[in-house]
Amino acid sequence: MKKLTILILTVCSMLAFGQKVSDYKYISVPVKFETFKEDFGLGELLIKTLRAKNYTIVPTDKLQWPSDAQSNPCNVLIADIINDSGFLRNKVLVQFKDCNDKVISSVKGASNIKEYKEGYQDALKQTYVSISPANPVNQVQNNKIQETTTTTTQVVTNTVSTSTDSGAQKFSNGKMDLQRIQIDNGQFILVSSNSTSPFATFKATTKNDVFRVKLQNGDSTLGYFENGNIVIEIPQGNGEYFKEVFSKK
């Protein structure tokens, strides 16, 4: 019951509070990126691009934040650039974390340029098309979301209870068993009975049986139905994808 309660709260959090970078106005960019020996001009390049997409960059020192950000630090995203290079290519991973240190977006970029500075900057530029312009949720919308959280919790609770009582669909890839729980007409999750958070969250796209998928580790990818099975394209470290098939039990 405790795990079920935590799961419900997790799902409600995902439903009530947007997981998109574009929902935010403020982004903090660190002075130093820990996985790089030097900056290579990446910080300045990232800041320039985020400003061009209408984000307001705030310093790492919270005392210098605007008053609305100081009063609610969860209005600020933390950006990071991670060195994800392989043997032959310079690669970067741009991550955005919320106030709970949860990754809400990860964007990969790669370059064939072998020189470090030029290669890293070129790889970083490849990520920009995937970063949406700022379109922050205003205070009225935030208040409305908070007012409906209780209702959402009850809806999800009823959904989970009904799914459990009626024998919800179960899927397996041979290594893990997952339960499919339908949240609404355009959204469902796959969750393990041994976990307090969904393994994957599926949101409908404009194409039938194709979904945008947010994985438990924060990665974003695609999923779809195939011959009654659920297929997830799992991102690999080399920029490729692995086809993970979950068959109905």
Phi and psi in degrees as a GROMACS rama.xvg file:
@    title "Ramachandran Plot"
@    xaxis  label "Phi"
@    yaxis  label "Psi"
@TYPE xy
-62.3644  -45.2861  LYS-2
-63.9715  -37.1792  LYS-3
-64.2994  -40.6245  LEU-4
-62.4446  -45.1179  THR-5
-62.5898  -41.2892  ILE-6
-60.5692  -44.4628  LEU-7
-60.28  -44.8027  ILE-8
-64.1025  -36.7138  LEU-9
-64.9291  -46.5871  THR-10
-62.5345  -42.6482  VAL-11
-62.4781  -39.2504  CYS-12
-61.1657  -41.8765  SER-13
-67.529  -36.2747  MET-14
-76.8036  -40.5353  LEU-15
-81.0582  -37.8801  ALA-16
-115.077  116.139  PHE-17
-53.8062  143.512  GLY-18
-99.6144  7.64854  GLN-19
-90.4858  142.099  LYS-20
-60.2239  -37.5863  VAL-21
-64.8524  -14.4477  SER-22
-72.0953  -13.7543  ASP-23
-103.068  153.057  TYR-24
-100.595  -39.7407  LYS-25
-103.364  137.239  TYR-26
-134.773  133.37  ILE-27
-103.069  128.264  SER-28
-112.438  124.37  VAL-29
-67.3213  157.869  PRO-30
-70.2318  -33.611  VAL-31
-131.294  137.938  LYS-32
-97.7941  118.067  PHE-33
-61.5257  -29.48  GLU-34
-88.1731  1.53209  THR-35
-113.533  139.558  PHE-36
-69.0538  -30.228  LYS-37
-144.678  172.604  GLU-38
-74.3156  -35.2955  ASP-39
59.3818  19.2573  PHE-40
76.8172  10.1595  GLY-41
-70.7024  -39.1197  LEU-42
-61.5255  -47.7348  GLY-43
-62.9675  -38.4899  GLU-44
-66.8785  -42.1563  LEU-45
-65.6807  -44.854  LEU-46
-60.5198  -44.401  ILE-47
-59.4087  -43.1857  LYS-48
-69.6202  -42.6068  THR-49
-63.5627  -38.7158  LEU-50
-65.2912  -37.0063  ARG-51
-65.7033  -22.8559  ALA-52
-97.5967  17.7848  LYS-53
74.6432  19.0744  ASN-54
-85.5609  148.814  TYR-55
-98.471  120.231  THR-56
-87.5393  127.89  ILE-57
-115.226  151.934  VAL-58
-71.1146  168.276  PRO-59
-71.4039  -24.1771  THR-60
-75.929  110.743  ASP-61
-64.093  -23.8546  LYS-62
-67.2683  -18.0155  LEU-63
-97.6949  5.29903  GLN-64
-75.2138  156.188  TRP-65
-59.9449  157.94  PRO-66
-59.4197  -38.9422  SER-67
-69.7775  -28.3138  ASP-68
-77.1653  -37.0875  ALA-69
-65.382  -38.4141  GLN-70
-71.5751  -24.9446  SER-71
-143.923  88.6736  ASN-72
-58.2172  -18.0407  PRO-73
-74.5512  -1.74729  CYS-74
-82.335  -3.15625  ASN-75
-116.018  132.09  VAL-76
-94.8289  149.464  LEU-77
-107.681  120.745  ILE-78
-94.1637  152.006  ALA-79
-151.144  148.438  ASP-80
-117.814  122.922  ILE-81
-110.442  135.004  ILE-82
-74.971  109.989  ASN-83
-115.583  25.778  ASP-84
-66.0741  147.114  SER-85
-104.317  -164.879  GLY-86
-69.4434  -36.7546  PHE-87
-111.794  -12.9038  LEU-88
-132.104  144.57  ARG-89
-84.1425  123.457  ASN-90
-133.591  145.618  LYS-91
-128.848  156.573  VAL-92
-127.426  115.917  LEU-93
-93.8915  121.797  VAL-94
-117.844  145.737  GLN-95
-123.281  123.824  PHE-96
-115.082  148.392  LYS-97
-89.5807  -171.983  ASP-98
-68.4045  -14.6792  CYS-99
-97.6273  13.8831  ASN-100
63.9413  25.7621  ASP-101
-95.6342  131.257  LYS-102
-73.3839  119.615  VAL-103
-102.942  -12.9417  ILE-104
-158.389  137.827  SER-105
-132.392  128.494  SER-106
-127.535  128.105  VAL-107
-102.069  146.143  LYS-108
-140.384  146.012  GLY-109
-139.03  152.649  ALA-110
-140.572  146.518  SER-111
-88.9735  -4.54855  ASN-112
-71.558  125.145  ILE-113
-81.9619  -29.3596  LYS-114
-63.8736  136.858  GLU-115
-59.8828  -56.8809  TYR-116
-61.3146  -51.6212  LYS-117
-65.2097  -38.4753  GLU-118
-67.9012  -44.9364  GLY-119
-65.8109  -41.6339  TYR-120
-65.4654  -39.6257  GLN-121
-64.3399  -41.3032  ASP-122
-63.5226  -40.1114  ALA-123
-63.7839  -38.7793  LEU-124
-62.7869  -27.4497  LYS-125
-68.6028  -19.5457  GLN-126
-84.0438  -16.3129  THR-127
-64.4925  -34.1359  TYR-128
-64.2769  -23.5127  VAL-129
-90.0186  -4.94413  SER-130
-97.9833  113.06  ILE-131
-75.3001  150.225  SER-132
-62.4073  153.839  PRO-133
-62.798  135.054  ALA-134
-146.629  65.5558  ASN-135
-62.1817  142.972  PRO-136
-70.9865  126.965  VAL-137
-79.7052  171.811  ASN-138
-62.779  -36.471  GLN-139
-61.532  -42.8561  VAL-140
-66.1807  -39.3233  GLN-141
-61.7874  -43.2668  ASN-142
-63.5548  -39.867  ASN-143
-64.1816  -40.0441  LYS-144
-61.9331  -45.1634  ILE-145
-63.3593  -36.8235  GLN-146
-67.2536  -28.0227  GLU-147
-96.2586  0.982385  THR-148
-61.3019  -41.4308  THR-149
-62.2014  -43.8894  THR-150
-62.268  -43.4938  THR-151
-61.1052  -41.9092  THR-152
-58.2998  -43.6539  THR-153
-65.0542  -40.9305  GLN-154
-61.6799  -46.6537  VAL-155
-64.917  -40.3892  VAL-156
-58.3485  -46.3451  THR-157
-63.8618  -38.9818  ASN-158
-63.3523  -47.0796  THR-159
-63.8469  -43.9625  VAL-160
-62.8091  -44.8638  SER-161
-62.5311  -42.6479  THR-162
-63.4555  -40.6801  SER-163
-68.3556  -43.6317  THR-164
-68.141  -33.1639  ASP-165
-92.9145  4.96755  SER-166
74.286  68.9911  GLY-167
-59.057  158.799  ALA-168
-62.1604  137.978  GLN-169
-119.052  140.947  LYS-170
-131.618  154.219  PHE-171
-147.919  145.59  SER-172
-106.908  12.1571  ASN-173
92.3566  -16.771  GLY-174
-113.241  -29.2371  LYS-175
-143.208  147.489  MET-176
-105.186  129.372  ASP-177
-126.848  151.772  LEU-178
-110.688  132.992  GLN-179
-89.5865  125.4  ARG-180
-122.525  119.582  ILE-181
-81.7659  120.439  GLN-182
-86.2549  -47.3849  ILE-183
-154.052  -170.105  ASP-184
-63.2342  -25.7463  ASN-185
-116.051  15.1924  GLY-186
-153.647  134.497  GLN-187
-145.923  165.855  PHE-188
-126.493  155.68  ILE-189
-110.898  125.507  LEU-190
-138.289  144.97  VAL-191
-93.9929  146.863  SER-192
-67.1546  -15.8927  SER-193
-96.7904  5.5819  ASN-194
-122.266  152.479  SER-195
-99.6631  4.21017  THR-196
-139.935  151.937  SER-197
-62.0567  141.59  PRO-198
-68.2001  -37.1744  PHE-199
-154.866  141.861  ALA-200
-114.581  125.7  THR-201
-107.943  129.903  PHE-202
-124.071  134.313  LYS-203
-63.5948  147.948  ALA-204
-108.942  -173.122  THR-205
-77.0259  -9.02582  THR-206
-102.961  131.364  LYS-207
-57.3949  135.465  ASN-208
65.5149  15.9319  ASP-209
-119  134.139  VAL-210
-131.306  148.302  PHE-211
-80.8697  133.647  ARG-212
-122.831  130.501  VAL-213
-108.261  116.445  LYS-214
-82.0853  163.9  LEU-215
-59.653  -31.0926  GLN-216
-84.8136  3.39726  ASN-217
98.9868  -12.2769  GLY-218
-67.4364  144.925  ASP-219
-108.176  137.335  SER-220
-155.585  -162.312  THR-221
-119.861  153.941  LEU-222
-142.081  160.286  GLY-223
-161.15  164.733  TYR-224
-90.7179  139.306  PHE-225
-146.843  112.006  GLU-226
54.3487  39.7035  ASN-227
83.6808  -6.4951  GLY-228
-96.5779  160.928  ASN-229
-103.772  124.092  ILE-230
-113.244  132.154  VAL-231
-121.089  131.581  ILE-232
-86.1512  102.968  GLU-233
-84.4712  121.575  ILE-234
-64.8012  138.625  PRO-235
-108.931  162.751  GLN-236
-64.6069  -21.8863  GLY-237
-92.2249  11.1431  ASN-238
88.9745  -5.89718  GLY-239
-89.8054  177.346  GLU-240
-127.771  144.227  TYR-241
-110.114  132.95  PHE-242
-83.2433  106.674  LYS-243
-99.5521  119.003  GLU-244
-107.5  126.032  VAL-245
-110.178  113.594  PHE-246
-91.3628  146.469  SER-247
-72.155  134.301  LYS-248
